[in-house]
């Protein structure tokens, strides 16, 4: 029984050390990317926020730039625009 507990402890300790090493490597890599961006003299640009619209036929939500606008309503594709609004 003592040997079994010893090996369970060893396995848990190895997994714990591997987890810490992985976190340290990820943090180091993220720091290196930040340093490269700073060395180029510019910060990473945030993505612009875009409003979402709903298809009048199927109800799917999509970015406004991807929607089709006809007759004051938004559609996800030309087929849904042709079919018109669906009655629920």
N, C-alpha and C positions, 0 to 999 in steps of 0.2 A: 504494500500500500504506500509505503514511503517513497519508493522509486517512482510510482505513478504520479504522486503529487509533485515530486521534483521535476519530472519531465513536463508536466502541465505548466509549472512555474517557468521553466526554461522557454517553452513555446510562447507563452504570454509575454515574457520579457523581450524576446526577439521581435515579436510583432510590434510591441510598444516602441522599441528602438527604431524599427523600420519606418513606423508612422512618423516619428519625430524627424528622422532624416529626410523623408519625403516632403514634409512641411518646410523644412529649412531649405531644401533645394528649390521648391516652388517660390519661396520668398526671395531667394537669391536671384532667381531668373526674373521675377517681376521687378526687382530693384535694378537689374541690368537693363531691362527694357526702358525703364524710366530714365536712367542715366543716358541711354542712347538718344532718346527723344530730347532731353534737355541739352545734350551736346549739339544737336542740330539747331538749337535756338528757338524751338517752337513747342508748345504744349499740344497734346492730342486734342483735336476738335470734337466736341460732343455732337452726337447726331441730332439733327433738327427734329423737333416734335411736330408730328403731323396729325391733323384731326381725322377721326374715323367716321365713316358714313355707313348706312345700312342699305342693302339692296331692297327695293320696294317689292320684289317678287319673292325671293327666297329668304330674306332676312339676314344673310351673311354680312358680317362687318368687314370692311376693307379700308385701306388708306384712301383719302380723297383723291390722291394723284392716280390711283389705279381704277377709280370708279368711272362709269360712263354716265354723263349727265344729259338727260333728255326730258323736255316738258316739265322742268322744275323738280324732277325726281332722280334719284341715283339708282344705278343698276350695276350688277357685277359683270354682265356681258350683254352683247347685242340681242341674243336670243331671249333673255329675260325682259329686255326693253320691248321687244316685239310682242311678247305674251302679255305684258302689262302687269299691274299689281294683282297679287293673289288674294282672294277673299279668305279670311280665316274663319 
